[in-house]
Amino acid sequence: MKKVLLIMFMLAAGLLMSACDEVVDEGPDNIKINLVGLKGEGSLEEPYRMKINVGETVTKYLEIEGDYDALELLQGQFNHGMFKNNQAQESLTIKSDKDDSVLLITANQKGDYMVRIKGKDMSSSAYIQVQVSDPASYKERLRILAIGNSFSEDATTYLGEIASNLGVEEVIIGNLYIGGASLETHWNSIKNRTSSYTYYKYSNNQWENKGAKSLVVGLLDEPWDIISMQQVSGLSGIESSLQPYLDDILDYVNETKLTESTFVWHQTWAYAQNSNHSDFPRYEKDQTLMYQSIMDISQNYILKHDAFTRIIPAGTAIQNLRNTEIGDNLTRDGYHLNVYGRYVAGLMWFKSLTGLSIDELTYRPQNVTEQQMNLAIEAVNQAYQTKFQISN
């Protein structure tokens, strides 16, 4: 009988110990953790929700109120109403920046996971339910629609050739172009149903001017996998210029598009330091100030918006190259990109949109040297890892 009681006691102790191992809310509870731009409440019962493909990295903005020594980023599963930590699991790579203001999650393996963000030795937590899927079959087909202007034209000029060179079988790109168009201009065109866009389309390995069209014509022309948006360059670092036009455009596109397209934000580049663009005085004619203003919009506004899962850091890729032997020689007129600049931007688009490796790239436009190609690959890879910070 004593032996039975001892066994029962040991089992109960084991269960209690196991239960203690599962207890997730121990320690002081004096900080508040929010992730901006994700649906959900962040609790264990109603976690934030994120969908991501294998190989992709999603960046989201962190807001933490209160004092703490360090941040712990844990991954595991949700079992029987509890978070079960499994740090041996490498299905996700989770990082924060040095200020704990940005969270980066990279998906390594298909599955459903739970991420817990907490202060060290604290109970305060935010939970993210992460659903990881196999990457879209971008190797077979890539369909991208840009709602933009001459800067989206710059960025997509060589995108088709780059994608084909890196193994994509079918590339379809649409660029709904209004020269110098701001978000306000785009919204007014939508609202007034005007055919104010020039619709450029890349298919069958060539660009074609489809003439004057309304936005809805381009939007319904293909079941676009990805739709990009951007602000006009002169306002790209001015937060007050974004709304209400951005949300109005998003609402309209969501109601009209043919399929479950992914929205991405095109982070554009700062002007050359000697630029004579009429909007450059907004940034005191200072390239560094303009670049940082664009980064502030990307990091502090777009990351907080639940519509955008990805940012294309073309501005950072260009700035990375300006810090190399290339120097400030990436534009043709102080703001529009030259051939090499367009090549770099196209490469940044491909890497950001597909998550595929660019290291085996061999395509380069005429007069772009192999050394310049290698510098572009390095700058783009660095920008893909640190979207808001210039690499040394």
C-alpha positions, 0 to 999 in steps of 0.5 A: 500500500505504501508503495502504491501511495509512493507511486501515486505521490510521485506521479502527482508530483511529476504532474505538478512539476510538468504543470509548473513547466507549462506555467507561462505567467510567473514573475512581475507583470509591469510592462505592456507589449503590443505589435502594431499592424497585426490582427488579434489582441496578443493574448494567449486566447486571442493571439496576433495572427500572421501568415508567412511563406517558407523563406520569407521574413516579416517585419513588424513594429513593437511597442513596449511600455514600462521598464525591463532588462531584456526581451525574450523571444520564444517559439513553440506550440499552443497545447491544451490551453497553454503555450509550450516553449520549444527552443530546440525548434528551429522552424522560425528565426525570431529577432528584434532590433537593438532598440526592441522596436522592430520584430523580424520573423523568418519562416524556415519550415511549414507548420503552425507555431506560436511565438511568445514575446516577454520581458525576461523574468516577467509574465507580461507577454504578447503571443503571435500565432504564425501560420507558415505555408510553402512558398507560392510557386513563384518559380512557375509564375510571378504576377505583379501590379504596381500602382505608381509613377516613374519610380515604379517604372524605374524599379520594374524596368529590368525586373522581368529579365532578372526574374527570368534569369533566376528561373521564373518560368512566366513573369507578368508585370503591370505598371499603372503609371501617372507621372508624379502621382501621389496617393491623393492623385491615385485616389482622385483618379479612382474616385472620378473613374478617369482613364488617367493611367498609362498602363505598361505591361510586361509579358512574353519577355517584353514591355508593351504600352497598353494605352490610357486606362483606368485603374480598374482595367489594370486591376482586373487584367490579371489575378495579380499575386502581388500589388505594390503601392507607394507615395510620390517621391517628394512626399515619401517622407511626409507622414501627413500626406498618406491618409486618408488616401492610402486607406481609400485606395486599399479599400477600393482595391480589396473590393475590386481585385480578382484574387487574394493578392498580397499588398507590398509597400515600395520604399523609394530612394532619397534624391542625389545630394546635388538634385535640383528637384523642387521637393528637395527643400522639404528635406533641407536639400539633405540626402541623409535627412530625406533617406531617414524621413523615408525610413521613418515612414516605412518603420513607424507607419507602414509597419503598423498598417495591417494591410502590408506584410512586406516592404521593398527596401529599394531606398536602403539598397540604393543608399547601401551602394552610395556608401561603396565605390559607386558613390552618388552615381545612381540617378540620371537627373538627380532623382530618377534612376539610371540604368544601374540604379534601375537594375539594383531596384529591380533586383531588390524587388525580386528578392523582397517579393519572392524571398528567392536567392539572387546569388546565382544571378548572371543577367546584367544590362548593357554597360553594367560590369560584373563587379557592379553586378556583384556589388548590387547583389551584396547591397540588396542582400544587406537591405533585405536583412536590414531594411531601415539601416544603411550597411557599412 
